[in-house]
Structure formats: structure tokens, C-alpha cells
């Protein structure tokens, strides 16, 4: 009886996959193998050379060592969350977010190529970069707290000779054109 239920469950999963357009595959492509194929077949031809080099480095240094041996179809959100937690200990949050974006794009391609049942990166919250505290200008807590500034205060730039100033606008192209109905001589008197 147990094997009949398992067969029915497998048949239902297969039908659901086919309904989503995912063709079942007996291929056991690992994350590392897929990422190598993705870099060669998708990234290099479609993205900027410097982006491709950056992606290749991130895959080689961070993604492949942790997730490379896992079959692509067996990648789970818990493994993905562990990947974030482990990298968050040694990398900046913005770098972990960059790794997330790379893997998200790669797994979207795996979906289009029918190599993965879903994008696991969608099931896990993306890391958020830490917000920087605002830098107070001369406020408490800064490197010059309590000391007077040695720099003179910044003065607003004033128009020098030859600049036109009208209505709070400097160097406006509209001022360089003659006004309708008025000759240039009349305009020169107004300036």
C-alpha cells in the first residue's frame, strides 16, 4: 500500500511539473556544473566582459565551494539560508547581497532551461545591506567633535563678469535666445 501512495504522489508531482512547463530530467546536474555552464553559455555572450569576470570570481570563490556539490534539483531554501549565514560572518552584507543577485539570475536561467523546479533564491529573504549612519557635519561624535573647524565657511558661488543672471538662473539656454518681438539691442539694455 505504501508504494502505491508513493507512486501516486510522484505521478501528481510529475503532472504538476509538466503543467508548469518543466520537463523531467534524469540528469543530476550539480550547482557547480550548472554555474560553469551558465557562465560559459549565458554570462559571457550576454553580459559585459567585466561583469562576466566578476561573476566568475564570485562563483569560484564563494558559490561553488559551498553549494557546488549539491544537485541543482535538490537545492533547498534551508541550504540557501545557511549559505547566507556562513558568508555573512566573513563578508560584508552588500557582498552577500551581490552573491544573492548572481545566484538569483543564474537560477532564473535554470528555470528557463528546465533544469530546476523553482528559484530557491525567491524562497529566502535577500540580505539587506546595513544602512550607514548619517555623517553629521561638525556634529557630536565625529572625528572633529568639540574642535572648531580650520576651514573657512563655504561661500555660494556668485556670477562673475560676463555671466547673465535673471530670476535665479545662471547660464540658462533660454536667456541666450532673443525674446519674441524684441530686438537684441533692447535685450542688451535689460541685462
Secondary structure, DSSP 8 states (H G I E B T S, - for coil): -HHHHHHHHHHHHHHHHHHTT--------BHHHHHHHHIIIIIHHHS-HHHHHHHHHHIIIIIHHHHTTSBGGG--HHHHHHHHHHHHHHS-HHHHHHHHHHHHHHHHHHHHTT--SS-HHHHS------------SS-TTSTTTTS--SS---------TT--EETTEES-HHHHS--TTS-HHHHHHH-
